[in-house]
C-alpha cells in the first residue's frame, strides 16, 4: 500500500524542516547578535570621535608658541565634558600630544623641546565597551572590545591667496623689515620682526610738519619727527639702529597725513569697524592699502576702542602686571572673552606703497587694575599722542589668544585628521 509509505515520507520531511529551522534560527540569532555588538561599537566610535575632535580643536586654539600656551592647551583638551555608552559614562583623561608637523614626532606638553614651533595637537581616547553576543561563538570568550579614537588639529597657515573679508580692525601693525615686499612677508615666521609682549604703535603720533630737530629723519633723532614719542617697542627697535625699523619706514614713506589708520573717519562707521568686526575692504597678502590709509578720527576712535576694551570680561590689568609682557601673560592666563584682542593687517611702508605682509593680533590697553571698573585708557590721550597696544602674536581665526608664528602670517584652526 502507498499510504503508509506516504505517511513516513511526510514525517521525515517534517523532521528536516524542524532541523533546518533550528539551524537557521541559531544562525539568525548569531547574525542579529553580531549586528547588535557591531552597532554598539559603531555608536561608541562616533561618540568618542566627536569628543577627541572637539578636544583637539580646543587645544589648537590655545597654542601661542609658549610653554604657558601648551599648558592652557592641555587644560582645554582635558577639561571638556562628554559622555559615551549611550550617555551613561563620562569621557575623561584623553592623551594629548603636540608636534610641529601633523606627521612629526609627538610630545606631551611637559616634554616639548621647542614650544615656539608647535602648531598641532593630537588627542587620543580609548574605551572598552561591553560586547554580549560575539563571545558566544569565540573559543576563548572576550566580553569587551577596545575602541580607539584619535584627532589631530592644528593652526594651518593662511595661503598666499587667502582673502580676509572681515574681522580686522581699522589700524595697522608696521612690520620690522627691509628690502622687498616678498622678503618682508618672509618675516611672518619671526613675528614680523616684533617681540611678543612688547608695546607698539597701532596708530602713530602726529607727524612733525616742521621737522624741527628731526634732521634727515635717520638714527636716534627720528623720534623728533613726531609731536609725541612713539610707543616703547618701536622706540626700542629704532634704538637698535638696525635696517628693519618701523619708525624709519613710517617717517620715510607715510608723511604727515598718514598715521596707520585705514578706513572711514565717520563715527558710526568706526563703530562697525571696531565693535562689529566689519572692515573697509577684503585684504590678502600683497594688497597695497595705500588708497585706504587716512589720518583717522582720533578722538572718536579712542572712545570706541575703550568700549571694546570694556566689553571684555577681563578689562583690567592686575597691579602685579607691571610690564606689557606681564599684562599679556596675565590676560591669557585669566578668564577673558577676547574682545581686548584686535587683529590687524601687518604692513610694510616702502617707496612702492604699503603692502599687507600678514596679520597680527594686539592686546588693547587698559588703565584699570581691578574688575568692575570702566577703562578710559584711549580716551585719555590727545590728538598728538599714539595709540599703543601689545603685540600678542600672529592672528588665528577664532582664537582668543595669540597664535604661533609661521610663514603664512596668520592662520586658522582646523582638523587635519
C-alpha positions as CSV (number, residue, x, y, z in Angstrom):
1,X,0.0,0.0,0.0
2,X,1.2,3.5,-0.8
3,X,-0.4,5.3,2.2
4,X,2.0,4.1,4.9
5,X,4.9,5.0,2.7
6,X,3.5,8.5,2.1
7,X,3.0,9.0,5.8
8,X,6.6,8.0,6.6
9,X,7.9,10.4,4.0
10,X,5.9,13.3,5.4
11,X,7.1,12.6,8.9
12,X,10.7,12.6,7.6
13,X,10.2,15.9,5.8
14,X,8.7,17.4,8.9
15,X,11.8,16.4,10.8
16,X,14.1,18.0,8.3
17,X,12.1,21.2,8.4
18,X,12.4,21.4,12.1
19,X,16.2,20.8,11.9
20,X,16.6,23.4,9.2
21,X,14.5,26.0,11.1
22,X,16.6,25.3,14.3
23,X,19.8,25.8,12.4
24,X,18.5,28.9,10.6
25,X,17.2,30.3,13.9
26,X,20.6,29.8,15.6
27,X,22.3,31.5,12.6
28,X,19.8,34.3,12.5
29,X,20.3,34.9,16.3
30,X,24.0,34.9,15.8
31,X,23.8,37.4,12.9
32,X,21.5,39.6,14.9
33,X,23.8,39.4,17.9
34,X,26.7,40.3,15.8
35,X,24.8,43.3,14.4
36,X,23.9,44.4,17.9
37,X,27.5,44.3,19.1
38,X,28.9,45.9,15.9
39,X,26.2,48.6,16.1
40,X,27.1,49.3,19.7
41,X,30.8,49.6,18.8
42,X,29.9,51.9,15.9
43,X,27.9,54.2,18.2
44,X,30.8,54.3,20.7
45,X,33.2,55.1,18.0
46,X,31.1,58.1,16.9
47,X,30.7,59.3,20.5
48,X,34.4,59.2,21.3
49,X,35.4,60.6,17.9
50,X,33.3,63.7,18.4
51,X,34.9,64.1,21.8
52,X,38.5,63.9,20.5
53,X,37.7,66.2,17.6
54,X,36.4,68.9,19.9
55,X,39.3,68.4,22.3
56,X,41.9,68.7,19.6
57,X,40.3,71.9,18.3
58,X,40.2,73.3,21.8
59,X,43.9,72.6,22.3
60,X,44.9,74.1,19.0
61,X,43.1,77.3,19.7
62,X,45.2,77.8,22.9
63,X,48.7,77.4,21.5
64,X,50.7,80.6,21.2
65,X,54.3,79.4,20.9
66,X,55.0,79.4,24.7
67,X,55.0,76.7,27.4
68,X,52.2,78.6,29.1
69,X,50.2,78.2,25.9
70,X,50.8,74.5,25.9
71,X,49.6,74.3,29.5
72,X,46.4,76.1,28.5
73,X,46.0,73.8,25.5
74,X,46.3,70.7,27.7
75,X,43.8,72.1,30.2
76,X,41.4,73.0,27.4
77,X,41.6,69.5,25.9
78,X,41.3,67.6,29.2
79,X,38.6,69.7,30.8
80,X,36.0,69.0,28.1
81,X,33.0,67.1,29.3
82,X,31.3,64.4,27.2
83,X,29.7,61.0,27.6
84,X,29.7,57.7,25.8
85,X,28.0,54.3,26.0
86,X,24.5,55.9,25.4
87,X,25.5,58.8,27.6
88,X,25.9,56.6,30.6
89,X,29.6,57.1,31.1
90,X,31.7,60.2,31.3
91,X,34.7,60.6,29.0
92,X,37.8,61.8,30.8
93,X,41.6,61.9,30.7
94,X,42.4,61.7,27.0
95,X,46.0,61.5,25.9
96,X,47.1,64.9,24.5
97,X,50.3,65.3,22.4
98,X,51.9,68.1,20.4
99,X,54.1,68.4,17.3
100,X,55.5,70.9,14.8
101,X,54.0,68.9,11.9
102,X,51.0,66.7,11.6
103,X,53.3,63.8,10.7
104,X,56.0,64.8,13.1
105,X,57.3,63.4,16.4
106,X,54.7,63.8,19.1
107,X,55.4,65.0,22.7
108,X,53.4,65.6,25.8
109,X,53.1,69.3,26.9
110,X,55.8,68.8,29.5
111,X,58.3,67.3,27.0
112,X,58.0,69.6,24.0
113,X,61.6,70.7,23.1
114,X,60.6,74.0,21.4
115,X,57.1,75.4,22.1
116,X,57.6,78.1,19.5
117,X,57.4,75.6,16.7
118,X,54.3,73.6,17.9
119,X,51.2,74.1,15.9
120,X,49.5,70.7,16.0
121,X,47.7,68.9,18.8
122,X,46.8,65.2,18.8
123,X,44.1,63.8,21.1
124,X,43.6,60.1,21.6
125,X,41.0,58.3,23.7
126,X,40.5,54.5,24.1
127,X,37.4,53.0,25.7
128,X,36.3,49.4,26.1
129,X,32.5,48.8,25.5
130,X,30.9,45.5,26.5
131,X,30.0,43.0,23.9
132,X,27.4,40.4,24.5
133,X,26.7,38.0,21.6
134,X,30.1,37.6,19.8
135,X,31.7,35.9,22.8
136,X,29.2,33.1,22.5
137,X,30.9,31.9,19.3
138,X,34.5,32.6,20.4
139,X,36.8,29.7,21.5
140,X,38.0,32.0,24.3
141,X,35.3,34.5,25.1
142,X,36.2,38.2,25.5
143,X,33.5,40.4,26.8
144,X,34.9,43.9,25.9
145,X,36.4,45.4,22.8
146,X,38.8,48.3,22.8
147,X,37.7,51.2,20.6
148,X,40.3,54.0,19.9
149,X,39.5,57.4,18.5
150,X,42.1,60.0,17.5
151,X,42.0,63.5,16.1
152,X,44.7,66.0,15.0
153,X,44.0,69.7,14.8
154,X,46.4,72.5,14.0
155,X,46.9,76.1,13.3
156,X,47.0,75.8,9.5
157,X,48.8,78.9,7.9
158,X,46.9,81.1,5.5
159,X,47.7,80.5,1.8
160,X,49.2,83.5,0.0
161,X,45.8,84.0,-1.8
162,X,43.7,83.8,1.3
163,X,41.3,86.7,1.3
164,X,40.3,88.2,4.7
165,X,36.8,89.7,4.3
166,X,36.0,90.7,7.9
167,X,37.4,90.8,11.4
168,X,40.3,93.1,11.1
169,X,40.5,96.4,13.0
170,X,40.9,99.8,11.2
171,X,44.6,100.2,12.2
172,X,47.8,98.6,11.1
173,X,50.8,97.0,12.7
174,X,54.0,98.0,11.0
175,X,56.4,95.1,10.4
176,X,60.1,95.5,11.2
177,X,61.6,94.5,7.9
178,X,63.6,96.0,5.0
179,X,64.2,95.1,1.3
180,X,61.4,93.8,-0.9
181,X,57.8,93.2,-0.1
182,X,58.3,89.4,-0.5
183,X,61.3,89.4,1.9
184,X,59.1,91.3,4.4
185,X,56.4,88.7,4.0
186,X,59.0,86.1,5.0
187,X,59.4,87.8,8.4
188,X,56.0,86.4,9.4
189,X,57.8,83.3,10.7
190,X,59.6,85.5,13.2
191,X,56.6,87.6,14.3
192,X,57.3,90.3,11.6
193,X,60.4,91.3,13.5
194,X,58.4,92.3,16.6
195,X,58.6,90.8,20.1
196,X,55.5,89.2,21.6
197,X,54.7,91.1,24.8
198,X,56.1,94.4,23.7
199,X,54.0,97.6,23.1
200,X,53.8,99.0,19.6
201,X,52.0,101.8,17.7
202,X,48.8,100.8,16.0
203,X,48.2,104.5,15.3
204,X,51.2,106.7,15.2
205,X,51.5,110.1,16.9
206,X,51.0,113.2,14.8
207,X,53.8,113.8,12.4
208,X,56.0,116.9,12.9
209,X,55.2,119.0,9.9
210,X,58.1,121.5,10.6
211,X,60.5,118.6,11.1
212,X,62.2,120.7,13.9
213,X,65.1,118.8,15.3
214,X,64.2,115.9,13.1
215,X,67.1,116.4,10.8
216,X,67.2,113.9,7.9
217,X,65.0,111.5,9.8
218,X,67.7,109.0,10.4
219,X,69.1,107.5,13.6
220,X,68.0,108.1,17.1
221,X,66.8,111.6,16.5
222,X,64.0,110.2,14.4
223,X,61.7,110.4,17.4
224,X,61.8,114.2,16.9
225,X,59.9,113.6,13.6
226,X,56.7,113.2,15.7
227,X,54.9,115.6,18.1
228,X,54.9,112.9,20.8
229,X,57.1,109.8,21.4
230,X,56.0,106.6,19.6
231,X,55.3,103.5,21.6
232,X,58.1,101.8,23.6
233,X,58.5,98.8,21.3
234,X,59.1,100.9,18.2
235,X,61.5,103.2,20.1
236,X,63.4,100.1,21.2
237,X,63.7,98.8,17.6
238,X,64.8,102.2,16.5
239,X,67.5,102.5,19.2
240,X,68.9,99.2,18.0
241,X,70.0,101.0,14.8
242,X,69.1,98.1,12.6
243,X,67.9,98.3,9.0
244,X,64.5,96.8,9.9
245,X,62.9,99.8,11.6
246,X,59.1,100.6,11.6
247,X,59.8,104.1,12.8
248,X,62.1,104.8,9.9
249,X,59.6,103.2,7.4
250,X,56.8,105.5,8.7
251,X,58.9,108.6,8.5
252,X,60.3,107.9,5.1
253,X,57.1,106.7,3.4
254,X,54.0,108.0,5.2
255,X,54.4,111.6,6.0
256,X,52.1,113.9,7.8
257,X,48.7,112.7,6.6
258,X,49.1,109.0,7.4
259,X,49.3,107.5,10.9
260,X,48.5,103.9,10.5
261,X,44.7,104.2,10.2
262,X,42.8,102.8,7.2
263,X,39.2,103.4,6.7
264,X,36.4,105.9,7.2
265,X,36.5,108.8,9.6
266,X,32.8,108.6,10.4
267,X,32.0,107.7,14.0
268,X,29.1,105.3,13.0
269,X,31.3,103.5,10.5
270,X,34.1,103.3,13.1
271,X,31.7,101.6,15.4
272,X,31.1,98.9,12.8
273,X,34.8,98.5,12.1
274,X,35.8,98.2,15.7
275,X,32.9,96.8,17.6
276,X,31.1,94.8,14.9
277,X,34.3,93.3,13.3
278,X,33.4,94.7,9.9
279,X,36.1,96.3,7.8
280,X,36.6,98.6,4.9
281,X,37.7,96.1,2.2
282,X,38.8,92.5,1.7
283,X,42.5,92.1,2.1
284,X,45.1,89.5,1.2
285,X,48.9,89.3,1.4
286,X,50.5,91.7,-1.1
287,X,47.5,94.1,-1.1
288,X,48.6,97.7,-1.3
289,X,46.3,99.5,1.1
290,X,47.7,103.0,0.3
291,X,44.4,104.2,-1.2
292,X,42.6,103.3,2.1
293,X,45.1,105.0,4.5
294,X,43.9,108.2,6.2
295,X,44.5,110.5,9.1
296,X,41.7,108.8,11.0
297,X,39.4,110.2,13.7
298,X,41.5,110.1,16.8
299,X,39.1,111.2,19.5
300,X,36.1,109.4,18.1
301,X,38.1,106.2,17.7
302,X,39.5,106.5,21.2
303,X,36.1,106.2,22.8
304,X,35.2,103.3,20.7
305,X,38.4,101.4,21.5
306,X,37.6,101.9,25.2
307,X,34.1,100.5,24.5
308,X,35.7,97.4,23.0
309,X,38.1,97.0,26.0
310,X,35.2,97.3,28.4
311,X,33.2,94.6,26.6
312,X,35.9,92.1,27.7
313,X,35.4,90.1,30.9
314,X,39.0,91.0,31.7
315,X,39.1,94.7,31.0
316,X,41.8,95.4,33.6
317,X,45.5,94.7,34.3
318,X,46.4,93.4,37.7
319,X,48.6,95.5,39.8
320,X,51.3,92.8,39.6
321,X,51.4,93.2,35.8
322,X,54.0,95.9,35.8
323,X,55.2,95.4,32.2
324,X,53.5,94.9,28.9
325,X,54.7,91.3,28.8
326,X,53.2,90.6,32.2
327,X,50.0,92.3,31.1
328,X,49.7,90.0,28.1
329,X,50.6,86.9,30.2
330,X,48.1,87.8,32.9
331,X,45.4,88.4,30.3
332,X,45.9,85.0,28.6
333,X,46.0,83.1,32.0
334,X,42.8,84.7,33.2
335,X,39.2,84.3,32.1
336,X,38.6,86.5,29.1
337,X,36.4,86.6,26.0
338,X,38.9,88.1,23.6
339,X,37.4,91.5,23.0
340,X,40.5,93.2,24.0
341,X,42.4,91.4,21.3
342,X,42.2,93.2,17.9
343,X,43.6,91.6,14.7
344,X,45.2,94.0,12.3
345,X,46.9,93.8,8.9
346,X,50.7,93.9,9.2
347,X,52.1,96.2,6.6
348,X,55.4,97.3,5.1
349,X,55.5,101.1,4.2
350,X,58.1,101.4,1.4
351,X,58.6,103.5,-1.7
352,X,56.3,101.3,-3.8
353,X,53.3,101.6,-1.4
354,X,52.1,100.0,1.9
355,X,51.6,96.3,1.3
356,X,50.0,93.8,3.6
357,X,52.6,91.2,4.7
358,X,50.4,89.2,7.1
359,X,48.1,89.6,10.1
360,X,48.9,90.2,13.8
361,X,46.8,90.4,16.9
362,X,47.2,93.1,19.5
363,X,46.0,93.4,23.1
364,X,44.3,96.8,23.7
365,X,45.4,98.7,26.7
366,X,43.5,99.3,29.9
367,X,44.0,101.9,32.7
368,X,42.2,99.8,35.3
369,X,43.7,97.4,38.0
370,X,40.6,95.5,39.1
371,X,37.4,94.2,37.7
372,X,34.1,96.1,37.8
373,X,35.5,99.4,36.7
374,X,35.5,101.2,33.3
375,X,38.7,101.7,31.4
376,X,39.3,105.1,29.7
377,X,42.8,104.5,28.5
378,X,42.5,105.6,24.9
379,X,40.1,108.5,25.7
380,X,42.7,109.9,28.0
381,X,45.1,110.6,25.1
382,X,45.0,113.7,22.9
383,X,45.2,114.0,19.2
384,X,49.0,114.2,19.1
385,X,49.7,111.0,21.0
386,X,49.9,107.5,19.7
387,X,47.6,104.6,20.3
388,X,49.7,101.8,21.8
389,X,48.8,98.1,22.0
390,X,50.7,95.0,23.0
391,X,51.7,92.6,20.2
392,X,50.3,89.2,21.0
393,X,51.4,87.1,18.0
394,X,50.0,86.2,14.6
395,X,46.3,86.2,14.2
396,X,44.5,82.8,14.4
397,X,40.9,82.9,13.3
398,X,38.5,82.1,16.1
399,X,41.2,82.1,18.8
400,X,41.0,84.3,21.9
401,X,44.8,84.2,22.2
402,X,47.8,84.9,20.1
403,X,49.0,82.3,17.6
404,X,52.2,80.6,16.7
405,X,54.4,82.4,14.1
406,X,54.5,80.8,10.7
407,X,55.3,81.6,7.1
408,X,51.6,82.2,6.5
409,X,51.5,85.3,8.6
410,X,48.4,84.0,10.4
411,X,46.1,81.0,10.1
412,X,43.0,79.1,11.1
413,X,42.4,76.2,13.3
414,X,41.0,73.0,11.7
415,X,41.1,69.3,11.9
416,X,43.7,67.6,9.7
417,X,42.9,64.0,10.8
